[in-house]
């Protein structure tokens, strides 16, 4: 393996380690400061008592789009049991910063859960996030209990199974 590949693997391993360090700690607040969609502005404090699946995504991301069926399934299956999904839309490109384009994408993609616009990367940085998509599972007391970076879809079914197992565990607590 070349030095570049080994270097890249080391960096990716370090980033995954940084994200994993969030597990067991209090979830940072949502400080995006942008527009909210599908809800009035909310906070993790207001959602205390519910399990929250925080999803960092952007509407131009192929892997984020591929994760939507699993998210829709979770929301339909678990919302009444205490799940809330909060999408943190953190744009990768300038065109994704436009609120009207984001609103249209939310409608076109059939996203019904709350979404907040994080154009300034405030919440992204608070979580030490580095991936689209990324999922942070927060328990009813506000502690990050599980982190998954990358697509959850039929292409990567282990991600779906692992996230869903953690989700069911937290809902049962």
Biotite code that builds the C-alpha atoms (Angstrom):
import biotite.structure as struc

atoms = struc.array([
    struc.Atom([0.000, 0.000, 0.000], chain_id="A", res_id=1, res_name="UNK", atom_name="CA", element="C"),
    struc.Atom([1.325, 3.435, -0.866], chain_id="A", res_id=2, res_name="UNK", atom_name="CA", element="C"),
    struc.Atom([2.186, 6.097, 1.684], chain_id="A", res_id=3, res_name="UNK", atom_name="CA", element="C"),
    struc.Atom([-0.731, 8.274, 0.549], chain_id="A", res_id=4, res_name="UNK", atom_name="CA", element="C"),
    struc.Atom([-3.252, 5.486, 1.076], chain_id="A", res_id=5, res_name="UNK", atom_name="CA", element="C"),
    struc.Atom([-1.811, 4.665, 4.491], chain_id="A", res_id=6, res_name="UNK", atom_name="CA", element="C"),
    struc.Atom([-1.877, 8.346, 5.409], chain_id="A", res_id=7, res_name="UNK", atom_name="CA", element="C"),
    struc.Atom([-5.493, 8.664, 4.307], chain_id="A", res_id=8, res_name="UNK", atom_name="CA", element="C"),
    struc.Atom([-6.468, 5.573, 6.305], chain_id="A", res_id=9, res_name="UNK", atom_name="CA", element="C"),
    struc.Atom([-4.748, 7.022, 9.375], chain_id="A", res_id=10, res_name="UNK", atom_name="CA", element="C"),
    struc.Atom([-6.627, 10.316, 9.018], chain_id="A", res_id=11, res_name="UNK", atom_name="CA", element="C"),
    struc.Atom([-9.961, 8.527, 8.537], chain_id="A", res_id=12, res_name="UNK", atom_name="CA", element="C"),
    struc.Atom([-9.240, 6.355, 11.564], chain_id="A", res_id=13, res_name="UNK", atom_name="CA", element="C"),
    struc.Atom([-8.448, 9.427, 13.633], chain_id="A", res_id=14, res_name="UNK", atom_name="CA", element="C"),
    struc.Atom([-11.648, 11.158, 12.542], chain_id="A", res_id=15, res_name="UNK", atom_name="CA", element="C"),
    struc.Atom([-13.710, 8.060, 13.401], chain_id="A", res_id=16, res_name="UNK", atom_name="CA", element="C"),
    struc.Atom([-11.977, 7.957, 16.792], chain_id="A", res_id=17, res_name="UNK", atom_name="CA", element="C"),
    struc.Atom([-12.826, 11.634, 17.415], chain_id="A", res_id=18, res_name="UNK", atom_name="CA", element="C"),
    struc.Atom([-16.490, 10.982, 16.615], chain_id="A", res_id=19, res_name="UNK", atom_name="CA", element="C"),
    struc.Atom([-16.558, 7.906, 18.849], chain_id="A", res_id=20, res_name="UNK", atom_name="CA", element="C"),
    struc.Atom([-15.238, 9.983, 21.751], chain_id="A", res_id=21, res_name="UNK", atom_name="CA", element="C"),
    struc.Atom([-18.583, 11.783, 21.739], chain_id="A", res_id=22, res_name="UNK", atom_name="CA", element="C"),
    struc.Atom([-20.285, 8.524, 22.886], chain_id="A", res_id=23, res_name="UNK", atom_name="CA", element="C"),
    struc.Atom([-21.118, 8.696, 26.588], chain_id="A", res_id=24, res_name="UNK", atom_name="CA", element="C"),
    struc.Atom([-20.928, 12.468, 26.755], chain_id="A", res_id=25, res_name="UNK", atom_name="CA", element="C"),
    struc.Atom([-23.677, 15.061, 26.909], chain_id="A", res_id=26, res_name="UNK", atom_name="CA", element="C"),
    struc.Atom([-24.962, 15.961, 23.464], chain_id="A", res_id=27, res_name="UNK", atom_name="CA", element="C"),
    struc.Atom([-23.937, 19.492, 22.483], chain_id="A", res_id=28, res_name="UNK", atom_name="CA", element="C"),
    struc.Atom([-26.879, 21.803, 21.831], chain_id="A", res_id=29, res_name="UNK", atom_name="CA", element="C"),
    struc.Atom([-28.162, 22.487, 18.335], chain_id="A", res_id=30, res_name="UNK", atom_name="CA", element="C"),
    struc.Atom([-26.649, 25.904, 17.687], chain_id="A", res_id=31, res_name="UNK", atom_name="CA", element="C"),
    struc.Atom([-27.093, 26.075, 13.936], chain_id="A", res_id=32, res_name="UNK", atom_name="CA", element="C"),
    struc.Atom([-28.728, 29.481, 14.006], chain_id="A", res_id=33, res_name="UNK", atom_name="CA", element="C"),
    struc.Atom([-30.425, 28.907, 10.677], chain_id="A", res_id=34, res_name="UNK", atom_name="CA", element="C"),
    struc.Atom([-33.991, 28.465, 9.527], chain_id="A", res_id=35, res_name="UNK", atom_name="CA", element="C"),
    struc.Atom([-36.055, 25.519, 10.795], chain_id="A", res_id=36, res_name="UNK", atom_name="CA", element="C"),
    struc.Atom([-38.231, 23.446, 8.460], chain_id="A", res_id=37, res_name="UNK", atom_name="CA", element="C"),
    struc.Atom([-41.162, 21.137, 9.315], chain_id="A", res_id=38, res_name="UNK", atom_name="CA", element="C"),
    struc.Atom([-41.282, 22.533, 12.873], chain_id="A", res_id=39, res_name="UNK", atom_name="CA", element="C"),
    struc.Atom([-40.950, 25.618, 14.992], chain_id="A", res_id=40, res_name="UNK", atom_name="CA", element="C"),
    struc.Atom([-37.411, 26.094, 16.323], chain_id="A", res_id=41, res_name="UNK", atom_name="CA", element="C"),
    struc.Atom([-36.625, 23.450, 18.911], chain_id="A", res_id=42, res_name="UNK", atom_name="CA", element="C"),
    struc.Atom([-33.728, 22.264, 21.050], chain_id="A", res_id=43, res_name="UNK", atom_name="CA", element="C"),
    struc.Atom([-32.397, 19.043, 22.481], chain_id="A", res_id=44, res_name="UNK", atom_name="CA", element="C"),
    struc.Atom([-33.511, 20.306, 25.877], chain_id="A", res_id=45, res_name="UNK", atom_name="CA", element="C"),
    struc.Atom([-37.083, 20.601, 24.590], chain_id="A", res_id=46, res_name="UNK", atom_name="CA", element="C"),
    struc.Atom([-36.824, 17.041, 23.236], chain_id="A", res_id=47, res_name="UNK", atom_name="CA", element="C"),
    struc.Atom([-35.610, 15.605, 26.561], chain_id="A", res_id=48, res_name="UNK", atom_name="CA", element="C"),
    struc.Atom([-37.521, 12.405, 27.314], chain_id="A", res_id=49, res_name="UNK", atom_name="CA", element="C"),
    struc.Atom([-37.432, 11.364, 23.644], chain_id="A", res_id=50, res_name="UNK", atom_name="CA", element="C"),
    struc.Atom([-34.707, 9.490, 21.799], chain_id="A", res_id=51, res_name="UNK", atom_name="CA", element="C"),
    struc.Atom([-33.198, 11.804, 19.200], chain_id="A", res_id=52, res_name="UNK", atom_name="CA", element="C"),
    struc.Atom([-31.500, 10.702, 16.008], chain_id="A", res_id=53, res_name="UNK", atom_name="CA", element="C"),
    struc.Atom([-29.437, 13.693, 14.885], chain_id="A", res_id=54, res_name="UNK", atom_name="CA", element="C"),
    struc.Atom([-28.653, 13.367, 11.176], chain_id="A", res_id=55, res_name="UNK", atom_name="CA", element="C"),
    struc.Atom([-25.992, 15.552, 9.545], chain_id="A", res_id=56, res_name="UNK", atom_name="CA", element="C"),
    struc.Atom([-26.755, 15.721, 5.834], chain_id="A", res_id=57, res_name="UNK", atom_name="CA", element="C"),
    struc.Atom([-26.860, 17.926, 2.783], chain_id="A", res_id=58, res_name="UNK", atom_name="CA", element="C"),
    struc.Atom([-29.335, 17.809, -0.073], chain_id="A", res_id=59, res_name="UNK", atom_name="CA", element="C"),
    struc.Atom([-26.702, 17.394, -2.785], chain_id="A", res_id=60, res_name="UNK", atom_name="CA", element="C"),
    struc.Atom([-25.191, 14.277, -1.188], chain_id="A", res_id=61, res_name="UNK", atom_name="CA", element="C"),
    struc.Atom([-25.779, 10.952, -2.951], chain_id="A", res_id=62, res_name="UNK", atom_name="CA", element="C"),
    struc.Atom([-25.106, 8.918, 0.207], chain_id="A", res_id=63, res_name="UNK", atom_name="CA", element="C"),
    struc.Atom([-27.471, 11.135, 2.210], chain_id="A", res_id=64, res_name="UNK", atom_name="CA", element="C"),
    struc.Atom([-30.218, 10.489, -0.351], chain_id="A", res_id=65, res_name="UNK", atom_name="CA", element="C"),
    struc.Atom([-29.569, 6.748, -0.181], chain_id="A", res_id=66, res_name="UNK", atom_name="CA", element="C"),
    struc.Atom([-30.079, 6.883, 3.603], chain_id="A", res_id=67, res_name="UNK", atom_name="CA", element="C"),
    struc.Atom([-33.526, 8.499, 3.361], chain_id="A", res_id=68, res_name="UNK", atom_name="CA", element="C"),
    struc.Atom([-35.537, 5.258, 2.986], chain_id="A", res_id=69, res_name="UNK", atom_name="CA", element="C"),
    struc.Atom([-34.066, 3.914, 6.249], chain_id="A", res_id=70, res_name="UNK", atom_name="CA", element="C"),
    struc.Atom([-34.778, 7.224, 8.008], chain_id="A", res_id=71, res_name="UNK", atom_name="CA", element="C"),
    struc.Atom([-38.355, 7.256, 6.699], chain_id="A", res_id=72, res_name="UNK", atom_name="CA", element="C"),
    struc.Atom([-38.777, 3.696, 7.948], chain_id="A", res_id=73, res_name="UNK", atom_name="CA", element="C"),
    struc.Atom([-37.417, 4.570, 11.411], chain_id="A", res_id=74, res_name="UNK", atom_name="CA", element="C"),
    struc.Atom([-39.657, 7.620, 11.661], chain_id="A", res_id=75, res_name="UNK", atom_name="CA", element="C"),
    struc.Atom([-42.795, 5.717, 10.675], chain_id="A", res_id=76, res_name="UNK", atom_name="CA", element="C"),
    struc.Atom([-41.958, 2.778, 12.927], chain_id="A", res_id=77, res_name="UNK", atom_name="CA", element="C"),
    struc.Atom([-40.668, 4.558, 16.046], chain_id="A", res_id=78, res_name="UNK", atom_name="CA", element="C"),
    struc.Atom([-42.035, 8.105, 16.222], chain_id="A", res_id=79, res_name="UNK", atom_name="CA", element="C"),
    struc.Atom([-45.009, 7.028, 18.357], chain_id="A", res_id=80, res_name="UNK", atom_name="CA", element="C"),
    struc.Atom([-42.621, 5.144, 20.668], chain_id="A", res_id=81, res_name="UNK", atom_name="CA", element="C"),
    struc.Atom([-40.560, 8.262, 21.377], chain_id="A", res_id=82, res_name="UNK", atom_name="CA", element="C"),
    struc.Atom([-38.173, 8.817, 18.466], chain_id="A", res_id=83, res_name="UNK", atom_name="CA", element="C"),
    struc.Atom([-37.509, 12.235, 17.006], chain_id="A", res_id=84, res_name="UNK", atom_name="CA", element="C"),
    struc.Atom([-35.218, 12.672, 14.025], chain_id="A", res_id=85, res_name="UNK", atom_name="CA", element="C"),
    struc.Atom([-33.604, 16.073, 13.621], chain_id="A", res_id=86, res_name="UNK", atom_name="CA", element="C"),
    struc.Atom([-31.865, 16.754, 10.334], chain_id="A", res_id=87, res_name="UNK", atom_name="CA", element="C"),
    struc.Atom([-28.945, 19.162, 10.565], chain_id="A", res_id=88, res_name="UNK", atom_name="CA", element="C"),
    struc.Atom([-28.501, 20.391, 7.005], chain_id="A", res_id=89, res_name="UNK", atom_name="CA", element="C"),
    struc.Atom([-24.849, 21.395, 6.713], chain_id="A", res_id=90, res_name="UNK", atom_name="CA", element="C"),
    struc.Atom([-24.061, 22.373, 3.116], chain_id="A", res_id=91, res_name="UNK", atom_name="CA", element="C"),
    struc.Atom([-20.975, 21.139, 1.336], chain_id="A", res_id=92, res_name="UNK", atom_name="CA", element="C"),
    struc.Atom([-21.353, 23.580, -1.578], chain_id="A", res_id=93, res_name="UNK", atom_name="CA", element="C"),
    struc.Atom([-22.522, 27.193, -1.821], chain_id="A", res_id=94, res_name="UNK", atom_name="CA", element="C"),
    struc.Atom([-25.687, 26.382, -3.783], chain_id="A", res_id=95, res_name="UNK", atom_name="CA", element="C"),
    struc.Atom([-26.847, 24.212, -0.858], chain_id="A", res_id=96, res_name="UNK", atom_name="CA", element="C"),
    struc.Atom([-26.912, 27.259, 1.446], chain_id="A", res_id=97, res_name="UNK", atom_name="CA", element="C"),
    struc.Atom([-30.022, 28.683, -0.209], chain_id="A", res_id=98, res_name="UNK", atom_name="CA", element="C"),
    struc.Atom([-33.063, 28.259, 2.078], chain_id="A", res_id=99, res_name="UNK", atom_name="CA", element="C"),
    struc.Atom([-35.509, 28.142, -0.845], chain_id="A", res_id=100, res_name="UNK", atom_name="CA", element="C"),
    struc.Atom([-33.535, 25.324, -2.494], chain_id="A", res_id=101, res_name="UNK", atom_name="CA", element="C"),
    struc.Atom([-33.373, 23.486, 0.825], chain_id="A", res_id=102, res_name="UNK", atom_name="CA", element="C"),
    struc.Atom([-37.130, 23.885, 1.330], chain_id="A", res_id=103, res_name="UNK", atom_name="CA", element="C"),
    struc.Atom([-37.759, 22.508, -2.167], chain_id="A", res_id=104, res_name="UNK", atom_name="CA", element="C"),
    struc.Atom([-35.376, 19.580, -1.573], chain_id="A", res_id=105, res_name="UNK", atom_name="CA", element="C"),
    struc.Atom([-37.091, 18.701, 1.719], chain_id="A", res_id=106, res_name="UNK", atom_name="CA", element="C"),
    struc.Atom([-40.460, 18.610, -0.048], chain_id="A", res_id=107, res_name="UNK", atom_name="CA", element="C"),
    struc.Atom([-39.149, 16.737, -3.101], chain_id="A", res_id=108, res_name="UNK", atom_name="CA", element="C"),
    struc.Atom([-37.381, 14.117, -0.955], chain_id="A", res_id=109, res_name="UNK", atom_name="CA", element="C"),
    struc.Atom([-40.396, 13.607, 1.312], chain_id="A", res_id=110, res_name="UNK", atom_name="CA", element="C"),
    struc.Atom([-38.627, 14.590, 4.524], chain_id="A", res_id=111, res_name="UNK", atom_name="CA", element="C"),
    struc.Atom([-41.219, 15.119, 7.250], chain_id="A", res_id=112, res_name="UNK", atom_name="CA", element="C"),
    struc.Atom([-39.049, 15.365, 10.372], chain_id="A", res_id=113, res_name="UNK", atom_name="CA", element="C"),
    struc.Atom([-37.578, 18.636, 11.692], chain_id="A", res_id=114, res_name="UNK", atom_name="CA", element="C"),
    struc.Atom([-34.615, 20.051, 9.775], chain_id="A", res_id=115, res_name="UNK", atom_name="CA", element="C"),
    struc.Atom([-32.408, 22.973, 10.761], chain_id="A", res_id=116, res_name="UNK", atom_name="CA", element="C"),
    struc.Atom([-30.092, 24.838, 8.409], chain_id="A", res_id=117, res_name="UNK", atom_name="CA", element="C"),
    struc.Atom([-26.471, 24.908, 9.665], chain_id="A", res_id=118, res_name="UNK", atom_name="CA", element="C"),
    struc.Atom([-24.772, 27.081, 7.037], chain_id="A", res_id=119, res_name="UNK", atom_name="CA", element="C"),
    struc.Atom([-22.183, 28.369, 9.533], chain_id="A", res_id=120, res_name="UNK", atom_name="CA", element="C"),
    struc.Atom([-21.256, 24.796, 10.632], chain_id="A", res_id=121, res_name="UNK", atom_name="CA", element="C"),
    struc.Atom([-21.926, 25.639, 14.294], chain_id="A", res_id=122, res_name="UNK", atom_name="CA", element="C"),
    struc.Atom([-23.611, 22.372, 15.243], chain_id="A", res_id=123, res_name="UNK", atom_name="CA", element="C"),
    struc.Atom([-21.315, 20.426, 12.901], chain_id="A", res_id=124, res_name="UNK", atom_name="CA", element="C"),
    struc.Atom([-18.260, 21.774, 14.757], chain_id="A", res_id=125, res_name="UNK", atom_name="CA", element="C"),
    struc.Atom([-19.848, 21.302, 18.193], chain_id="A", res_id=126, res_name="UNK", atom_name="CA", element="C"),
    struc.Atom([-20.130, 17.582, 17.428], chain_id="A", res_id=127, res_name="UNK", atom_name="CA", element="C"),
    struc.Atom([-16.699, 17.333, 15.821], chain_id="A", res_id=128, res_name="UNK", atom_name="CA", element="C"),
    struc.Atom([-18.467, 15.906, 12.793], chain_id="A", res_id=129, res_name="UNK", atom_name="CA", element="C"),
    struc.Atom([-16.652, 15.280, 9.513], chain_id="A", res_id=130, res_name="UNK", atom_name="CA", element="C"),
    struc.Atom([-19.032, 13.152, 7.456], chain_id="A", res_id=131, res_name="UNK", atom_name="CA", element="C"),
    struc.Atom([-22.147, 13.329, 5.286], chain_id="A", res_id=132, res_name="UNK", atom_name="CA", element="C"),
    struc.Atom([-24.228, 11.566, 6.323], chain_id="A", res_id=133, res_name="UNK", atom_name="CA", element="C"),
    struc.Atom([-23.550, 11.053, 10.006], chain_id="A", res_id=134, res_name="UNK", atom_name="CA", element="C"),
    struc.Atom([-25.941, 9.881, 12.700], chain_id="A", res_id=135, res_name="UNK", atom_name="CA", element="C"),
    struc.Atom([-25.796, 10.621, 16.428], chain_id="A", res_id=136, res_name="UNK", atom_name="CA", element="C"),
    struc.Atom([-28.217, 8.700, 18.620], chain_id="A", res_id=137, res_name="UNK", atom_name="CA", element="C"),
    struc.Atom([-29.046, 10.642, 21.784], chain_id="A", res_id=138, res_name="UNK", atom_name="CA", element="C"),
    struc.Atom([-30.835, 9.017, 24.711], chain_id="A", res_id=139, res_name="UNK", atom_name="CA", element="C"),
    struc.Atom([-33.787, 10.391, 26.677], chain_id="A", res_id=140, res_name="UNK", atom_name="CA", element="C"),
    struc.Atom([-31.448, 12.115, 29.153], chain_id="A", res_id=141, res_name="UNK", atom_name="CA", element="C"),
    struc.Atom([-29.447, 13.905, 26.438], chain_id="A", res_id=142, res_name="UNK", atom_name="CA", element="C"),
    struc.Atom([-26.365, 11.670, 26.258], chain_id="A", res_id=143, res_name="UNK", atom_name="CA", element="C"),
    struc.Atom([-24.835, 10.582, 22.948], chain_id="A", res_id=144, res_name="UNK", atom_name="CA", element="C"),
    struc.Atom([-25.018, 6.799, 22.998], chain_id="A", res_id=145, res_name="UNK", atom_name="CA", element="C"),
    struc.Atom([-24.146, 5.770, 19.444], chain_id="A", res_id=146, res_name="UNK", atom_name="CA", element="C"),
    struc.Atom([-22.480, 7.314, 16.394], chain_id="A", res_id=147, res_name="UNK", atom_name="CA", element="C"),
    struc.Atom([-22.529, 6.066, 12.807], chain_id="A", res_id=148, res_name="UNK", atom_name="CA", element="C"),
    struc.Atom([-20.719, 7.755, 9.929], chain_id="A", res_id=149, res_name="UNK", atom_name="CA", element="C"),
    struc.Atom([-21.743, 6.934, 6.394], chain_id="A", res_id=150, res_name="UNK", atom_name="CA", element="C"),
    struc.Atom([-24.690, 5.771, 4.377], chain_id="A", res_id=151, res_name="UNK", atom_name="CA", element="C"),
    struc.Atom([-27.348, 3.509, 5.853], chain_id="A", res_id=152, res_name="UNK", atom_name="CA", element="C"),
    struc.Atom([-29.071, 1.686, 3.015], chain_id="A", res_id=153, res_name="UNK", atom_name="CA", element="C"),
    struc.Atom([-29.566, -1.620, 1.310], chain_id="A", res_id=154, res_name="UNK", atom_name="CA", element="C"),
    struc.Atom([-26.047, -1.178, -0.053], chain_id="A", res_id=155, res_name="UNK", atom_name="CA", element="C"),
    struc.Atom([-24.732, -1.120, 3.531], chain_id="A", res_id=156, res_name="UNK", atom_name="CA", element="C"),
    struc.Atom([-27.265, -3.171, 5.518], chain_id="A", res_id=157, res_name="UNK", atom_name="CA", element="C"),
    struc.Atom([-24.951, -3.617, 8.532], chain_id="A", res_id=158, res_name="UNK", atom_name="CA", element="C"),
    struc.Atom([-25.301, 0.127, 9.188], chain_id="A", res_id=159, res_name="UNK", atom_name="CA", element="C"),
    struc.Atom([-29.092, -0.155, 9.237], chain_id="A", res_id=160, res_name="UNK", atom_name="CA", element="C"),
    struc.Atom([-29.064, -3.171, 11.550], chain_id="A", res_id=161, res_name="UNK", atom_name="CA", element="C"),
    struc.Atom([-26.548, -1.670, 13.986], chain_id="A", res_id=162, res_name="UNK", atom_name="CA", element="C"),
    struc.Atom([-28.297, 1.700, 14.185], chain_id="A", res_id=163, res_name="UNK", atom_name="CA", element="C"),
    struc.Atom([-31.731, 0.134, 14.532], chain_id="A", res_id=164, res_name="UNK", atom_name="CA", element="C"),
    struc.Atom([-30.546, -2.209, 17.305], chain_id="A", res_id=165, res_name="UNK", atom_name="CA", element="C"),
    struc.Atom([-29.217, 0.781, 19.260], chain_id="A", res_id=166, res_name="UNK", atom_name="CA", element="C"),
    struc.Atom([-32.394, 2.732, 18.571], chain_id="A", res_id=167, res_name="UNK", atom_name="CA", element="C"),
    struc.Atom([-34.609, -0.083, 19.884], chain_id="A", res_id=168, res_name="UNK", atom_name="CA", element="C"),
    struc.Atom([-32.411, -0.441, 22.972], chain_id="A", res_id=169, res_name="UNK", atom_name="CA", element="C"),
    struc.Atom([-32.703, 3.260, 23.817], chain_id="A", res_id=170, res_name="UNK", atom_name="CA", element="C"),
    struc.Atom([-36.449, 3.351, 23.218], chain_id="A", res_id=171, res_name="UNK", atom_name="CA", element="C"),
    struc.Atom([-36.862, 0.420, 25.626], chain_id="A", res_id=172, res_name="UNK", atom_name="CA", element="C"),
    struc.Atom([-34.929, 2.183, 28.424], chain_id="A", res_id=173, res_name="UNK", atom_name="CA", element="C"),
])
